[in-house]
Amino acid sequence: MEHQDAGQPDYGTGQKKLGIYLIGVLSCSILTLISFWAVLSSQFTKGQIFLIIYSAACIQFFVQLICFLRLNTQTKQGQMNIMSFIFTGVILTSIILGSLWIMSNLNYNMMS
């Protein structure tokens, strides 16, 4: 059974371990090098390069969330952190897509 100090607040991030940080640094470095290689190798089309860079960026985003921000579902506070993160993503997506929709409508109506 793990002893938790009563004076320490629980942020839901678990214990800090050097191994998870090293995994994060190595994974992010490899994903960055994959993106550089795709651009510098000149053997892919522009669409394929975009797909490789976008995929590597999405994977790197999740690696950073898990390894550096230590988002997890092991504790009740960790679950609340993930729900807050998802809610923030939904709100940001709504704002960005709504803004693009408004700008598209304004452009369409101004040009006709």
N, C-alpha and C positions, 0 to 999 in steps of 0.2 A: 504494500500500500504506500502510495506516495504522500509525503508530508508537504503540505503547502503552508507557507507562512501567512498568518492571518493579516499581517500588515501589508502584504503584497496584493495589489488588485489583479484580478484575472481578466486579461484582455483577449483571451481565447486564441493566443498565438502559440501556445506550447512552449517547450524549453528550447533555448538557443543551443544549437549543436554546430560545430565547425564543419562536419561532414556535409550537411545540407547546403551550407553556403558554398563549399567547394564544388558540389554537384551543380549548383546554380551557375557559378562562374564558368565552369567548363562547358556546360550546356549552352549558355548564352554566347560564349566565345565561338563554339563550333557553329552555331546557327548564324552568327555574323559572318564567319568565314565562308559558309555555304553561299550566302548572298553575294559576297565579294567574288567568289569563284564563278558564280553564274553570270555575273556581269563581265568579268574579265576574260572568260574562256571563249567568248564569241562563237559558241556553237549552238545557241538557243535563239529562237525568235523573240521579238519584243514581248509578245503575249506570254510566252513561256517564262521569260525572265521576270515579268511582273508577277506571274503566279508563284514562282519560286520565292521571290522576295516577300510577297504578301503572306505566303504560308509560313515562312521562317519567322516573320514578324509576329504572326498570331501565336505560333508555338512559343516564341520567346516571351511574349506577354504572359502566357499562362505559367511558364517556368518561373518568371520573376514573381508572379503572384504567390506561387506555392513556396518557392525557396527563400525569397527575400522578405515578402510581407507575411509569409507563413499562414496564409488562409487555409483553414481546415475545418472539419466538422466534428472534431473529437470532443469538444465541450459545447455547452449551451451558448456561451458567449461567442465561440467560433462560428456556430451556426447563425447567430444574429449578425456577425460580421459579414458572412457570405450573403445573407438576405439583404443587408444594407448595400452591399456592393452591387448586387443584381438590380435593386431598386434604382440606384444611381445610374446604372447602365440603361435601364428602360427610360428614365427621365431624359438623359442625354440624347438617346436615340430619337425620342419623340421631338425634342427641341430641334435637333439637327435636321431630321427629315421634314418636320413642319416648316422650318426656315427655307429649305430647298424647294419645297412645294410652293410656298408663297412667292419666292423669287422666280420660279418657273412660270407661275400664273401671271405675275407682273410683267415678265418679259413677253409672254404670249400676248397679253392684252395691250401692251405698249406698241408692239410691232404690227398689230393688225389694224 
